[in-house]
Amino acid sequence: MSGNKVTNYLLLILAILLTANLVRPMLTPGTAHADDDAEKAEFMAITGAGRACWILKDNKVYYLTADNEGYIKHINRPEELPE
């Protein structure tokens, strides 16, 4: 009779693990997808060195400076790039 109880407990543990395996994908966040009906695609790039950072958005360049903690101190007006 002892072997029958062990088998039942092992089957119960197996059922719980299989159920957890099926439920796990529903609880994890999915991947984000881009909006398909975007009217105009916008180009953006960012780079930096030390406390300076440059952001290129469409044909405008922004220059940012930060303090030692990384907080933005100053943002220059965007400069237009010639096309």
BELFENRA-V78710 format. One record per backbone hydrogen bond with DSSP energy under -1.0 kcal/mol. CO is the residue of the C=O (numbers start at 1). NH is the residue of the N-H. Records with the same first field share a line. If there is no record, write none. Layout:
BEGIN
CO = NH  NH
END
This chain:
BEGIN
1 = 5
2 = 6
3 = 7
4 = 8
5 = 9
6 = 10
7 = 11
8 = 12
9 = 13
10 = 14
11 = 15
12 = 16
13 = 17
14 = 18
15 = 19
16 = 20
17 = 21
18 = 22
19 = 23
20 = 24
23 = 26
24 = 28
43 = 58
45 = 56
47 = 54
49 = 52
51 = 66
52 = 49
53 = 64
54 = 47
55 = 62
56 = 45
57 = 60
59 = 81
60 = 57
61 = 79
62 = 55
63 = 76
64 = 53
65 = 73  74
67 = 70
71 = 67
74 = 65
79 = 61
END
